[in-house]
């Protein structure tokens, strides 16, 4: 889902450090919360547990992607330089 202009102008937060958990809070469209609530009820879990499951899977996917990009880039400053794409 693309960010709105308001979301893009919000300051970025630093990585959570020190504790195993940290609070994550923010506005969410009602339609998304309704789906989260319905799914969490169907799975007999809390909304927070469901959101943690979803975000955990997303974090694993992004980490995997970043590892692959780093391996394929081989430390090159620009992958396009090595692929012959000059423009």
N, C-alpha and C positions, 0 to 999 in steps of 0.2 A: 504494500500500500504506500503510495507516495506521500511524502510529508507535505503539510500545508505550509504556507509562508510563516504562520505563527510558530509552528514547530521548528522551522529552520532557524528562526531568529532567537530561539531559546539558547542559553549558554550550555555548552557541553559540560558534562560532569566528569570528574576524574574517576579512575578505576577504584573500585572498592578495595580497601586494604585492611589488613589486620584481623578482622573477624571472619568467621565462616559464612555469615549471612549479613545482609544489610537490607534496609527498607527501600522498596521501589514504589514510588507513588506518582501518579499523573492522571490526567484526563483521558478518557477512552470513550469512543462513540457508544451510545446506549445499545445499538444493534449488536455490537461486538460483545458487550457485557451480557446481553440476553443469551447469545449463543454459548458463551463461556459458562453461564449459570446452568443452562439446559444440559450441556455436555457433562458438567461436573456432577449434576444431580443424577444423570443416567449412569455415570461411572461410580457413583457413591463416593465422591471425593470432594474436597473443598475447592472453591474457585482458586484459592492461592496455590494449592497443590497442582491443579491443572495448568495454571499459568507457569508455574515453575517447571513442569514437565515440558510444556511448549517451548519456553525460553531455553531450557537446557538442551533440547534437541536442536534448536536454532544455533546455539553457541557451538555445539559439536560440529554442525555442518559448516559454519563459517570458519572454525579452526581448521577443519579438514581442507577447505578450499584454500585457505591462506598457506597451509603447508605445501599443497600442490603447486600453487603459484610460485612460492619461493624455490621449490625444487626445479620447476620448469624454467624459471628465470635464471637459475644458476648464479645468482648474485649479480647478474648484469643490470646496469642502471636502467636499461630500456629493452624490453623484449622485442619491440619493433625494430630495433637496430639489428638484431640477430636474425630476424625473419625476412629481411629484405624490404620491409614496408617503410619507405622513406617519406611518406607524405600523408 
